[in-house]
Amino acid sequence: MHAEGSEARITLAFGLCQVGDPDLALATLLEVSKPTPYAHAVTAVASAMAGMPERALTESQLVVDDETSTYLDRVLADIAA
């Protein structure tokens, strides 16, 4: 995990999506200091849930374009798109 806790914040945001609170998830993601493919994927999911389809698609594309994205990152991005 990163020293500043970004990975934990991203996972918390994903959990907030799972319990139906995309707005709080997006607010939590604002605290992430360095966006990663995982952060973009969770942002895409939260954005789609919050009714922001353009942002969801943009964040999903960032995941697809990043060679370091994982299978899980890409699955979440695909779900959001």
C-alpha positions in Angstrom: 0.0 0.0 0.0 1.2 3.5 -0.7 2.4 5.5 2.3 -0.3 8.1 2.1 -3.0 5.5 2.0 -4.4 6.0 -1.5 -5.0 2.3 -2.1 -7.1 2.1 1.1 -9.1 5.2 0.0 -9.7 3.7 -3.4 -10.9 0.4 -1.9 -13.1 2.3 0.6 -14.6 4.2 -2.4 -15.3 0.9 -4.1 -17.0 -0.4 -1.0 -19.1 2.8 -0.9 -20.2 2.1 -4.4 -21.2 -1.4 -3.4 -23.5 -0.1 -0.7 -25.0 2.5 -3.0 -23.2 5.7 -2.1 -21.5 6.9 -5.3 -21.4 10.5 -4.2 -19.4 9.7 -1.0 -17.2 7.4 -3.1 -16.4 10.3 -5.5 -15.7 12.5 -2.5 -13.4 9.9 -1.1 -11.5 9.6 -4.4 -10.7 13.3 -4.3 -8.3 12.4 -1.4 -6.2 10.1 -3.7 -2.9 11.9 -4.4 -1.8 9.9 -7.5 -4.4 8.5 -9.7 -3.8 4.8 -10.7 -5.7 2.5 -13.0 -7.5 1.2 -10.0 -8.5 4.7 -9.0 -9.7 5.5 -12.5 -11.7 2.2 -12.6 -13.5 2.9 -9.3 -14.1 6.6 -10.4 -15.7 5.2 -13.5 -18.0 3.0 -11.5 -18.9 5.7 -9.1 -19.5 8.2 -11.9 -21.8 5.8 -13.8 -23.8 5.2 -10.6 -24.0 8.9 -10.0 -25.4 9.6 -13.5 -22.3 11.0 -15.1 -21.9 8.9 -18.2 -19.3 11.0 -19.9 -17.0 11.0 -16.9 -17.5 7.2 -16.6 -16.5 6.7 -20.2 -13.5 9.0 -19.9 -12.3 7.3 -16.7 -12.9 3.8 -18.3 -10.8 4.8 -21.3 -7.9 5.9 -19.1 -7.9 2.4 -17.6 -7.9 0.7 -21.1 -5.1 3.0 -22.3 -2.9 2.3 -19.3 -0.5 -0.7 -19.9 -0.2 -1.2 -16.1 -3.9 -1.7 -15.6 -4.9 -5.1 -14.2 -7.6 -7.6 -15.2 -9.7 -6.3 -12.2 -9.2 -2.7 -13.3 -10.3 -3.5 -16.8 -13.4 -5.5 -15.6 -14.5 -2.6 -13.4 -13.9 -0.1 -16.3 -16.0 -2.3 -18.6 -18.8 -2.5 -16.1 -18.9 1.2 -15.8 -18.7 1.8 -19.5 
